[in-house]
Amino acid sequence: MKKALLIFVAGMMLTACEKAVDDIAEQPEVKTKTLVFNVKGDFQSPTFKAPRRAPCLTADGTEMTDLWLFDYVGGQLVQQLHQTPADADWGMPSLTLAYGSHHIYFVAARGDGPTVNTSTRIITWTKPKDTFWKDYQVDVTETTKKDRSLTLSRVATKLAVHIADEVPAELKKVTITPASWYYGFDYVTGTAEVEQQTERSVDVPASYVGTTGELLVSIFGLSDAEEWTTDVAVKALDANGSVLGQVTISGAPFKRNRVTDYTGNLLGSGGKMTLDLDDTWQAAFTAEW
């Protein structure tokens, strides 16, 4: 009886193994295709001609420092890629994609201290700078072309403050403190996130001492497409942190891909911020304080 039982059990095990093998064999083949993306945008440099390398991703003469790709299928993140200028295929990333519909979110930026949180889908910077974004939808099939070109759009805003006064020797630093400013970005929805009030400071080079109307201080932030407003405090400080002059700009308007440009006296009395235009991006908003 023991011998018959062993034969019976062995037969069951063999049948189970055969079924497992059959189940594996019946799994459908996952078909994939590798796509190469030639990333373009306002930051593209048309004069860069180095071989076997994408053009530098530059804006206003400064190169981006990071390029991210987030591949989503059915609302779920399936893979991501991060590039820096040190990568051989910088600006021409490639992804192997399973057949089907994909949303690939591209972010190119040069901000300081980026942190990526894929749970909240937010990239946060300690100091945001110029930033570009694209929601790219592609259906991958047998006939899908492998080479893809796409253009990213700017999602940053910029505040530029022109100091009209003569710069004294004791002026060492200018601080800009918006009451509200955005340091993060939702790479899926394209909305500005992580609102906070932070003092941003810029050291004044000694070469500006004695000049008049040449000192420019600017900061970047993230912005939605719709215009929004905030108050901005601007201060001039000496080496000990004492205030040499200050002004508060009320209701300064900001918008994605637009410079908000103010000009005026910060150190003298009776000066006003005057209207100025900067159409390098969109026509800038300018006003008086």
Beta strands, then each sheet from edge to edge (+ up, - down):
strand 1: 32-41
strand 2: 58-59
strand 3: 62-63
strand 4: 66-73
strand 5: 76-83
strand 6: 94-98
strand 7: 100-109
strand 8: 115-117
strand 9: 122-124
strand 10: 131-140
strand 11: 147-154
strand 12: 156-163
strand 13: 173-178
strand 14: 181-186
strand 15: 192-196
strand 16: 200-203
strand 17: 215-222
strand 18: 228-237
strand 19: 243-254
strand 20: 259-264
strand 21: 274-275
sheet 1: 5+ 4- 7+ 10- 11+ 1+ 6-
sheet 2: 2+ 3-
sheet 3: 8+ 9- 14+ 15-
sheet 4: 17+ 12- 20- 21+
sheet 5: 16+ 13- 18+ 19-
end
